[in-house]
Amino acid sequence: MAMSRIDPDDESTTTTRNGWLSRRGRLRRFVRITILLFVVIVGAVFGGFLWFADSVASMRPPSGTKADAIIVLTGGYLRIDQAVGLLRDGVGKRLLISGVNPATSRAQIRKMTQSSSDLFACCVDMGYQAVDTIGNANEASKWIKDRGYTSVVIVTNNYHMHRSLHELRDTSPDTNFIAYPVINSDLARTNWFVNPDVVRTMIIEYIKFVAVAARDITGVGKGNGLRNSDTP
């Protein structure tokens, strides 16, 4: 029985082979481009994290700062204690403690900071509405607008400062915010990258910071971060 031969010079055979080679070439280009994009994205994310971590580790509280007011974003008593200290030293004329737990009273915070009742009565406002950083920014924005302030010192942890300033500047673009980072440990003088707890905190906060940037680009997922009802 005679077997049919494929003629390499046959036009249909050549067309089929060229089509297969063309598809194979496109697939290779697609794979190369995909790998390149992946490498670029990973490099950008890693490079961004290094910048973020270095800037957090190198943050220092400014000296000789003066502003219209002070805002502290709750999350730890050390933040509030330092903010009250700034108010006592005359860095700002008034203090907003933003994001206070509804179960926490003014008297409890005053006792915790060992402050005078006169100072709290005249110059400290309690913000109970904020439940997250976006809420802090919205609560602060209303307070700033109501009182006509143009410069405000922001007190929060160093790792939380970038995201806080981003949200605050988004809600109050005409206000001059001055960062006053609270430093629990001197990261610049220690090998923080071998401390699992510090690394975990840095990574989580960086992911949140990147998520905020993505949210601003897409416009998806931004609430007001405020409680629905007034809390006395």
C-alpha positions in Angstrom: 0.0 0.0 0.0 1.5 3.3 -1.1 1.8 6.0 1.7 1.1 9.6 0.9 4.0 12.0 1.2 3.7 15.6 2.5 5.3 17.8 0.0 7.3 20.5 1.8 6.9 22.8 -1.2 3.1 22.4 -1.2 1.5 25.8 -0.6 -1.1 24.5 1.9 1.7 22.8 4.0 3.8 25.9 4.0 0.8 28.0 5.1 0.0 25.6 8.0 3.6 25.5 9.2 3.9 29.3 9.0 0.6 29.7 11.0 1.8 27.3 13.7 5.2 29.1 13.9 3.4 32.5 14.1 1.1 31.3 17.0 4.2 29.9 18.7 6.0 33.2 18.4 3.1 35.2 19.7 2.9 32.8 22.7 6.6 33.2 23.4 6.3 37.0 23.3 3.2 36.9 25.6 5.1 34.8 28.1 8.2 37.1 28.0 6.1 40.2 28.4 4.1 38.6 31.3 7.3 37.6 33.1 8.8 41.1 32.5 5.7 42.7 33.9 5.7 40.4 36.9 9.4 41.2 37.6 8.8 45.0 37.3 5.7 44.8 39.6 7.6 42.7 42.2 10.6 45.1 42.0 8.4 48.1 42.4 6.5 46.7 45.4 9.7 45.6 47.1 11.5 48.9 46.3 8.4 50.7 47.7 8.6 48.7 50.8 12.3 49.5 51.3 11.5 53.2 50.9 8.6 53.0 53.3 10.5 51.1 56.0 13.5 53.4 55.7 11.4 56.5 56.0 9.5 55.1 59.0 12.7 54.1 60.7 14.3 57.5 60.2 11.3 59.6 61.4 12.0 62.0 64.3 9.8 64.4 66.2 10.4 67.9 65.1 11.8 70.4 67.6 10.5 74.0 68.2 7.2 73.2 66.4 4.3 75.7 66.7 0.9 75.3 65.1 -2.7 76.4 65.6 -3.7 73.0 67.1 -2.8 69.4 67.8 -4.6 66.2 66.7 -3.8 62.8 68.1 -5.1 59.6 66.4 -5.9 57.1 69.1 -4.4 53.6 69.1 -2.2 53.8 72.2 -1.9 55.7 75.4 1.6 56.8 74.6 0.3 58.8 71.7 -2.3 60.6 73.8 0.3 61.2 76.6 2.7 62.9 74.2 -0.1 64.9 72.5 -1.2 66.3 75.9 2.4 67.1 76.7 2.6 69.1 73.5 -0.6 71.0 74.4 0.8 71.6 77.9 4.0 73.0 76.3 2.1 75.4 74.1 2.8 73.7 70.8 -0.8 74.2 69.9 -3.8 76.1 71.4 -6.2 73.1 71.4 -6.1 69.3 71.2 -8.5 66.9 69.4 -8.3 63.3 70.5 -9.7 61.5 67.5 -11.2 58.0 67.5 -11.8 57.6 71.2 -13.6 54.4 72.3 -17.2 55.2 73.4 -16.5 53.3 76.6 -13.6 55.7 77.5 -14.5 58.9 79.3 -12.8 62.2 79.4 -12.0 61.7 83.1 -10.2 58.4 82.4 -8.0 60.0 79.8 -7.2 63.0 82.0 -6.2 60.7 84.9 -4.2 58.5 82.5 -2.2 61.5 81.3 -2.0 63.0 84.8 -3.3 66.3 83.4 -5.2 69.0 85.2 -8.9 69.3 85.0 -8.5 72.9 83.9 -6.4 72.0 80.9 -8.9 69.4 79.7 -11.9 71.7 80.4 -10.5 74.5 78.3 -8.5 73.0 75.6 -9.2 69.3 74.9 -11.9 67.9 72.6 -12.9 64.3 72.5 -13.7 62.7 69.1 -15.9 59.6 69.4 -17.0 59.2 65.8 -13.9 57.8 64.0 -13.5 54.0 63.8 -10.5 54.0 61.4 -7.9 56.2 59.8 -10.4 57.5 57.2 -12.7 58.3 60.0 -9.9 60.1 61.8 -9.4 62.3 58.7 -13.1 63.1 58.4 -13.5 63.8 62.1 -10.4 66.0 62.0 -11.5 67.8 58.9 -14.8 68.9 60.5 -13.0 70.0 63.6 -10.4 72.0 61.7 -13.0 73.7 59.5 -15.3 74.6 62.4 -12.4 76.3 64.3 -10.7 77.8 61.3 -7.3 76.3 61.9 -4.6 76.4 59.1 -1.8 74.5 60.7 -2.1 71.3 62.8 0.4 69.0 64.5 -0.5 65.3 63.9 0.5 62.8 66.6 0.5 59.1 65.8 2.9 56.2 65.6 5.7 56.5 63.1 4.6 53.5 61.1 1.1 54.9 60.9 2.1 58.5 59.9 2.3 58.1 56.1 -1.2 56.7 55.7 -2.6 59.2 58.3 -1.1 62.2 56.5 -2.4 60.9 53.1 -6.0 60.7 54.4 -5.8 64.0 56.2 -4.4 65.9 53.2 -7.1 64.3 51.1 -9.9 65.6 53.3 -8.2 68.9 54.3 -6.0 69.9 51.4 -5.6 73.5 52.5 -4.3 72.6 56.0 -0.6 72.5 56.8 -0.1 69.2 58.7 3.1 68.8 60.7 4.1 65.2 61.5 5.0 64.4 65.1 5.7 60.7 65.1 5.6 58.7 68.3 8.5 56.3 68.4 8.2 53.2 70.6 11.7 52.1 69.8 14.6 53.7 67.9 14.4 51.6 64.6 17.2 53.6 63.0 19.7 52.3 65.7 18.5 48.7 65.8 18.4 45.9 63.3 14.6 46.0 63.1 14.5 43.7 60.1 15.5 40.8 62.3 12.6 41.5 64.7 9.6 39.5 63.5 7.0 41.7 65.2 8.5 44.9 63.7 8.7 43.4 60.3 5.1 42.2 60.5 3.9 45.6 61.5 5.9 47.3 58.7 4.5 44.9 56.1 0.9 45.2 57.3 1.1 49.0 57.3 2.8 49.1 53.9 0.1 46.9 52.4 -2.6 49.3 53.9 -0.7 52.2 52.4 -0.6 50.6 49.0 -4.2 49.7 49.3 -5.1 53.4 49.9 -3.2 54.4 46.8 -5.0 51.7 44.8 -8.3 52.9 46.3 -7.6 56.5 45.2 -6.9 55.3 41.6 -9.9 53.1 41.3 -12.3 55.0 43.5 -13.5 51.7 45.0 -13.8 50.9 48.7 -13.7 54.2 50.5 -16.2 54.8 53.3 -16.4 57.6 55.7 -15.0 55.7 58.7 -17.5 57.2 61.1 -20.0 55.8 63.5 -23.6 56.2 62.4 -24.9 57.7 65.7 -23.7 60.4 67.9 -21.8 59.3 71.0 -21.9 61.6 74.0 
